[in-house]
Amino acid sequence: MSDLVLYETSGPIATVTLNRPEKLNAINAEMLAEFDARIAQAGVDDSIKVVIVAANGRAFSAGFDMNDEINDGTESTLDWLAVLRRDSEVTMRLWSCPKPTIAAVQGYCLGGACEIAMACDMIVAAQDAKFGEPEIQYGSSPVTLLMPFILGQKKTNEMLFTGDKIDADQALSLGLINRVVARDDLESAVLELALRIAPTPLPILQLTKRALNRAYEAKGLLSAVQTNLDISALINSANTPEQQEFDRVAEEKGLRAALDLRDQRYGVPLTPRK
């Protein structure tokens, strides 16, 4: 494996760290596969009781790497469905990890990365954290539809129709995250929470995790995720005039120019800057 995702253990705690800070930890296919493998590794290791998902640099992650999507030639609905299913299955395997999981979030946590954070059992955020699913501003949609089960209908509708971001204090008040701490205290706060959980016997943690997940699944979470995949594939392959223009500018002038064009449409700068 490369060093796009780091893995370390300390006693009963495993930490899986996104490590592409020069790209704001934008998630490409290689990084996603490594992340999936590391989560699986922690899941089957009986010495591990808690898994921390963290990131190096000033952002948790700006989301999926759009250069991958532009350059991989994905066009048809079936092609998109295959790509989106791959991405969603990684997120849902994190959701199903048999150990309690904690996301440590600083800076931007957007798109697919926001879904990864939401798939964790708990989120501790630094004061500078920004959460959002801005896919609609790209003519796309969320890949793994978890937000309605966490925020409820009205706020989810607002966030997904606008693509707007919320800060850490807003996320806390809405119940998206568990705690807000100073940026310098993030690592220690997450470790403190993990150590609070770790004394519990592993079988009890695993069964409690199973019960909690099944409660959400009984409310239709898995069905909603699957239905959304089908619709998201249709959205991504819709080839609207705006999507065509975005792709043309990205091909001719680069992704930054296409993002700037998109920002002009919404009248405000929306894109994270490296």
N, C-alpha and C positions, 0 to 999 in steps of 0.2 A: 504494500500500500504506500501511497505518497503521504506527504505531511499536510494534506488539505483538511484532514480531521485527526485530531490528536486524542489519545486514549491513555488515561492514567488511573491508578487505583491507590487509595489510601485507606487501609483497613476495610470496612464494609461499604465504602463509598467509591463509586466509579465516576469519573468526569469525562464526558465526551465534548470536545472543544472544536468548534468551527474555526478554521485557521487559514483564511484567505483575506487578511485584513486590508491588503492593498486594493481589493475590489469590494470593500465593505461586506466581505463574506457572502457575496453573491453566489448562489448555489448552482453549480453546473452539474452535468450528469455524473462525472467522476466523483465529485464531492458528495453527491446524494448517495451514490452506491457505497462509499466508504462510511458515511454516517449510518446507513442502514446496517452495515456489517458490525459496526462498533456497538450499536444499540443491541443487536442480537447477541454479541459477545457478552455484554453485561447481563443480559436476560438469562443466560444459561449458566452463569458463574454463581455457584451456590455460596461463595464467600461474599458476594455483593448483595447489599440490602437496599441501597438507594442509588439512583443514577442522576447525576447533575448534567444538564445540557447547557454549555456555556459557549462563549465566542471570544476570540482575541480581537483587539483593536477597538475603535471607537463606536462600532455598531455591532449589534447581534447579527443582523443580516438584512440587506436591502431586498431580499427575496430571490426568486429564481433569476439566473443570469439570462437577460433578454438576448444577448448575443448568440446563445445556444439556440433559442427559438427562431431567430432570424436566419441563422446559417444552416439549420438542419433540414430545410426543405419541406417541413411539415405543412401540408395544405388541406388534404381531404379530411372529412369528418372522422373516418375510421383511423387515419393516421394520428389525428389529434387525440382520439379516444385512447389509443395505445400509449401515447406519451403521458397524457393526464392520469391514466390508470396507474402507470409506473410511479409517478410522483405521489399520487394519493395513497397508494399501497405502502409506501415508505412511511408516510405520516401516520397511517392507521396501524402500522406495526409498532410505531412508537407509542401510540394510544394503548395498544394491547400489551406493551412490555409488562411482564409479570412483577416488576419491582416499582415502587413509587418513584416518580420522576419529577425533577424540579428544573425549570428553566431559569437561568440567570441572564437577565436582559439589560443591556445598555444601548443607548442610541437607537438607531432605526431598527424596527422589527416589523417588516412589511411583507405583504403577499404570502407566498408559500412559507416564509420564515415565521410569520405571525401564526400560520396554521400549525407549524411545528411547535411553537411555544404553547399554543392552545391545546395541543395534544398531550402536553405534559400535565401531570396531576396538580402542580402548583407552579406559580410564576412569582419570582422576586425581581423587582425592577429598580434600576437606578433612576434618580430624579430626571435624568436627561432622556429617558426612554420615550420613543414614539411608536405607537401601534397603529396599524391600518392594513386594509386590503384594497389597494388602489387599482385593481385590475380593470375595473370598468372604464377608467380613464385611458386604457390602452386598447379598448374594444375587446376586452377579455372578461373573465369572471373568476371567482375563487375556485381553486381546484378541490379542496377538501372542506366541505361546508359544515364547520363546527360552530361557527359564531352564534347561530340562533339558539343553540343549546346552552350557551354561556351567558350571552347578553340579553336574550329575549328578543321578541319580534321587532318592537319599534326602533330601538337603537341599532339593531342589526340592519334593518331596512335603511335607516339614514346613512350608516357607514358604507353599505355596499352600493347604494344608489349614487352616493356622492364620491366615494373613494377617499373621503377625508381621513386624516389621522387624528388620534387623540394622544394626549400626554399621559404621563404616569399617574398623576393625581386623578385625572378623569377615569383612567382605566381602573384604578383602585375603587373609586366611587361606584363604578358600574359592575364591579365584581369580576372583571376580566383577570385581575392579578390579586395576589395575596398581600404583598407588602411593597412599600416604596422606601428606599434607603439612599443615602448619599452615594455618589459614584464610587468613592474610595472605600466604602463599606460593603459593596455588593458581594464580593467574594466571601468575606467573613460571615455576612448575614445568611447567605445560601448554605454555607458549611454548617452554621449553627442550626439551621432548620433540619438539614440532613442528619446531623448528629442527634437531634431530638427524636427523630424517627427510628434511627438505627438500632436502639436497644431492643426493640420488639422482635420476637422470633420471626424468622423468614416465612414460615408457612402461614402465620397470622397476617403478615403484610400481604402476601400473595392472595390469600382468600378475601381479604378486605378489598384489595384492588379489583378482584374479579366481581365482587358484589357491587361495588360502586360503578364499574363500567357497565354491568348488566342493567343497572337502574336506568342509565342514559340510553342504552340500546333498546330497552323496553319502550322508551318514549319515541323510538323511531330513528335514532341517530344513524345506524348503519344503512337503513333504507334511504334516508335523506342524502347521505354521502354518495351512494350509488346513483340515485336519480340525478343528482347534481352533476356527476361525471358525464352522463349522457347529454345533458343540456349544455354543459361547458364546452364539450366537443363541438356542438352545433354553433355556439357563439364564436369560438375561435376560428371556425372554418367559414364564417358568414361572409368574409371578404367584403365588408362595407367600404364605401368610398374613403372613409377616414382610415380604415386599416390599410387600404391600398396605398394611400398617400404616405402613411407612416413607414410602410415597408419600402416604398420607393426612395424616400429621403434617407432612410437608414442605409440602403444599398449604395446610393450615390454619394452621400455626404457623411455617413457614419451615424452611429446610434445617438451620440450626443445631439446632433442636429435634429434628429427625429424627435427626441425627447423635448428639446426646446420648442419645436413646432407644436407638440402636444400641449406643453405648458401655456403657450400663447392662446390656445383654444379655451382654456379654463381661466385665463386672466391672472393666474398666480403661479409662482414657481412651485412645482410639485415634486421634482425629482431630487433625490439625495445626491449631493456632490461628494466626490471622493476627496 
